[in-house]
Amino acid sequence: MAETGNEICVFISSRDSTCDECKRRLGKSAWVTVSGDREGAEKKVQCLECSDLEHLDFLPAGDVALTRRAKKHSPLWAVVLQWSKRRKRYERQGLLVLPEAIERAESECLADSDVRERKRARAAVSREAEDRVFVEKFTARIRDHYPSIPGGREVDIAKHACLKYSGRVGRTASAKDLDEDAVRLAVLAHIRHTETNYDALMMGGVARSDARAQIRGAVDAKLSAWARKI
């Protein structure tokens, strides 16, 4: 039967086929092996039964880990190939392996999946704890620099600035070090969007630079007021 290296190959036929050994008509899309690949040798088509591969089950390609494990657990296996008219070449469709090899591989992959899920859960809890501590520290720094900020605003600012994966100032390197500039930028953003008509100007089509220029006085005044010691 046809082999690629040490691999037994099974071909999905694209035309009517007949087994040269048992003489059974296989029809189109039959799964066959081809023997006699040596130069000058007559090529013969064999069905899976005559190739002694009928006891194997098909495992479609797609899951690399499952395929690798099933192959490892199956003493006999074959590569399933089909001709691609578009690419003008044979392409792998999957493997034929022992049924028990597939079951064993699936069990191992499922166990790995459970392990990965538990790791993700632990990591999520750890990140949540780290975020909570970070927000608390960021909130404290806002209070230190802006003692007259209205009650509760510092918590909202810290949470908004520290959202995961947001790219906001709370996630910059300076914010992680609780840098004063990062705290100031977070407070400025809050004032800009909640204490002025900046958003309305932007929605009205005013250019960003012009909108910021129009509200700069109000923002600076509010920032100074919040920075005053009580």
GIFENWO-V174132 format. One record per helix or strand of 2 or more residues. SS is the DSSP state (@ for helix, = for strand). FROM is the first residue (numbers start at 1). TO is the last residue. If there is no record, write none. Layout:
BEGIN
SS|FROM|TO + SS|FROM|TO
END
This chain:
BEGIN
=|3|4 + =|7|12 + =|17|18 + =|25|27 + =|31|35 + =|44|47 + =|57|60 + @|64|73 + =|78|84 + =|89|97 + @|99|145 + @|153|161 + @|169|171 + @|173|176 + @|180|194 + @|198|203 + @|208|227
END
